[in-house]
Amino acid sequence: MSFGIDYAEKHDGLALKQLERFLDDIRVQPEWRSEADRACAYYDSNQITPEMRRVLESRGQPILIHNLMAPAIDGVLGLEARTRADWVVRPDDDDSVEVAEGINEKLNEAARMTRSDKACADAFAGQVKCGLDWVEVSRSSDPFAYPYRCKRVHRNEIFWDWHAESDLSNARWLVRRRWVDRDQAELAFPGHKDLIRFACQGWDGFDTEYQLMRREDLLGAYSDYTATDMFLQDWWDSDRERALIYEVYYRHYVQRPVMFSGDGHVLEVDSRNRMHQAILASGKVQVRNMAFPKMRLAYFIGPHRLVDVPSPHPHNNFPYVPFWGFREDSTSVPYGLGRRMMPAQDEVNVRRQKLTFLLNKVMVIKDEDALAGNLSDEEMLDEFYRADGVVNLNPNRSNNDKNAFRIEQETHVAAQQFSIMQEAQQIIQETAGVYSAFLGQESGAKSGVAIDSLVEQGSTTLAELTDNYRFARQQVGEMLMAHVIHDLSQRQDYPVARNVGTPDKTKIIVLNGSEGTGEPRTNLVTKAKLQVVLGDITSTPSYRAQVSQRMMELASSLPPDMQMVMLDLIVESTDLPKRDEIVKRIREVTGRGLDPNEMTPEQRAQMEQEQQFEQAMKQLGMEEARQKVAKIAAEARKIDAQAAGEKGKAKMSDSQLRHLDIQTEKLIAEMKSVIADVALKRSQFRFQQLGNTQKTG
C-alpha cells in the first residue's frame, strides 16, 4: 500500500493536504482550552500561578488558598448522582414490543458491563467544570474483555469541525490525537512496521537509494515527510520512540440509489445483495438516486496515512459524544460553571492573603537611640512576634516623648478586607446558581417549605446543564444499542431471559426466530422500530425514599379497600429487604398486578375463588339495597295515600314532612352501613388469605 498524496486522491480517500487543512482549521479556532485547563486547576486547588507565588514570597505575604469552588461544583455533581435514570428501549409499534423487551435486557447488561454510568458521570464533571468533555462508545479491541466499551475521553485529545451544530450531526470531520509508543503502534498496524519504525525515529538513517530498490511505498512516505508543512516536534518523539496518531473520522458524500419501503424503512441499494434484488424485482419499493454522507475512518502518523476505511461502527455518526456545558453565542466557545466562579475565587484568595498579612503586620516608629543595648531592628521584630517578647527602651534616649516610640496596626483596613471577602464568598454560589440549602448547608431559610424552594430554585438554574447532560447520555445509549442490535442481527433463534433474579416468572424472548413451515421469521431486530429514552423515574435510594413516603401519605387518606389496591405499589417503592418477594406474595393473594398468562394453576383457582366471593358479596349487597329501596318506596306510597285522604289539605303538614325526612335519612344510613360491611368483609377475606400464604411460605 502506498502512502503518497496522489494515491489518496486517486482512490477517493482522505488526502494528506486535506488533513493539513483540518489542522490549519484547528489552529485558527478560538482559543478556549487554556481557560478550560485553568477552570479544572481551580477545582483542584491549583489557584496560584508561579509568577504570583514569587511575588507573594517577595512581599512576605502568606500563600493561602480557600477553595470554595470545589464544594459548589461537587453539589452539582451530586445532583447527577441523585437523578440518574436508566436507559429504556421503547417500541414505536405493537409489532416491536417483544423485540424492545429483549433488546432492553441486553442494553442494560451492556450498560453494567461497560460501566457507562461512570463514563457519563466523569464526562458530566468536565461539562460542569470547564464546559466540555467526551465519551467514546466503541467495540473493545481486547478479545478477553466485554465486546463494547464506554470510556471518558479528555477534551484536549479531540478536535472537531467548529462550524457544526452542537450534536455534530452536520460536522464534516473529527480528529483525535494520541501519543503512541512504537511497539503499541506496530501491534495496531502490523502491515506498516517499517514505516512506523522510521517515523518514530524521524527518518534517521533512511537510505533513499537503497530503499528505492526494495520498497517504493516507503519512498513515497519519505516524500510525504519531506514535503509536509507539519512540524516534526508535533508528531514524533525520537527520545522515547513514539509518534502522534491522528484518528480522523470524516463524512464523505456520495450519490447512490436508495430504496424506500412502505413501512418506513430506508436502505441503500446493494446490487450484490440477492435480497435487495428480489425486493427491487417485486416493485414494492421506491428507488431514488440521492446524495448522502458516509462516515469513514483514517489513521495518520504525522503525514503518513496508514488506514482509510469505512467506519467500523454500525451507525453513521462519530463514536464520540460531546457533553456540552454552556456555549458563547458569538463564538460557540464552550465554558462551564468554573468561568463564572473564578473571578470571585480570586477575590477570596487575594482578600484572605491580604487580611492575614495585615493582621500580622506591625509598623514600629522610633528614633535610632530608642532601644537599650545593641538590639537590632530584626531582633526587635522577632521579640514583637513572640508571645513572651520583651523590648527595653533606652532611658537616656534623646527624645523622651511618648510618641517617639510607638507600634501601629492597620486594623480598620483589615475589617474592610474581611467584609469584601465575605461578599466574594457569597458571589461564588450566586453566580453558579448553587445556594447553601442546595448544598445541604445552613441558610437563612427557616421553614421546610422555604428550604425546598431554595433547592428547587438551584435545580432550575441548572436546567440547561442537566438538559445537555440528558441529551448526551441518550446519545450514548443510542450508540450502544446500535452495537447490540448489530451483533444480535448476526444470530438466529437467540434467547433473551427477562426477570432473571426476581421473584417474577422468567420470560424467554426469542429474537430472530428461524423460519418454520411456511411461517415468516419472528422478532427480527433489524425490522423493529425502537428508540432509546431515559427512564422517567430515577433509581437512586434518596429518590425512592421520597416516592415511598408520598405514596404512604396518599394511601393513609384512602378507604381500607383502596389501601389494599395500592399495597403492592407502596411496598415496591421502598428499599425493604426482599421487597420483590413481598410484592409477589401480595399480588398472589389479591390477584392484582399478575399476568394471567404467567399464573400457575393454584393461582388461577385462587383468583377464580376470589372473583366468585366478590360476585356473591356484590349480589348480597344488591339484594339488601333493593329491599331497602322497596321499603322506602312503600313508606312513600303510604305517606302519599295519607296525604291524598285528608280533605281540604293541598299538601302535607310540616310534622309529616319532617317524619318522612327522618325515615329517608335513616334508610340511607342503613344502605351505607351495608356497603361498608361488604367492603370490610372483603378486606378481612384478603388479609386472611395473605396470612395463610405467609404461613405456608
Secondary structure by P-SEA (a helix, b strand, c coil): ccccaaaaaaaccccaaaaaaaaaaaaaccccaaaaaaaaaaaacccccaaaaaaaaaaccccccccaaaaaaaaaaaaaaabbbbbbbbbccccaaaaaaaaaaaaaaaaaaaaaaaaaaaaaaaaaaccccccccccccccccccbbbbbbbccccccccccccccccccbbbbbbbbcaaaaaaaccccaaaaaaaaaccccccaaaaaaccaaaaaaaaaaaccccccccccccccbbbbbbbbbbbbbbbbbbbbcccccccccccccaaaaaaaaaccbbbbbbbbbbbbbbbbcccccccccccccccccccccccccccccccccccccccccaaaaaaaaaaaaaaaaaaabbbbbbccccccccccaaaaaaaaaccbbbbbcccccccccccccccccaaaaaaaaaaaaaaaaaaaaaaacccccccccccccccaaaaaaaaaaaaaaaaaaaaaaaaaaaaaaaaaaaaaaaaaaaccbbbbbccccccccbbbbbccccccccccccccccccbbbbbcccccccaaaaaaaaaaaaaaaaaccaaaaaaaaaaaaaaccccaaaaaaaaaaaaaccccccccccaaaaaaaaaaaaaaaaaaaaaaaaaaaaaaaaaaaaaaaaaaaaaccccccccaaaaaaaaaaaaaaaaaaaaaaaaaaaaaaaaaaaaaaaaaaac
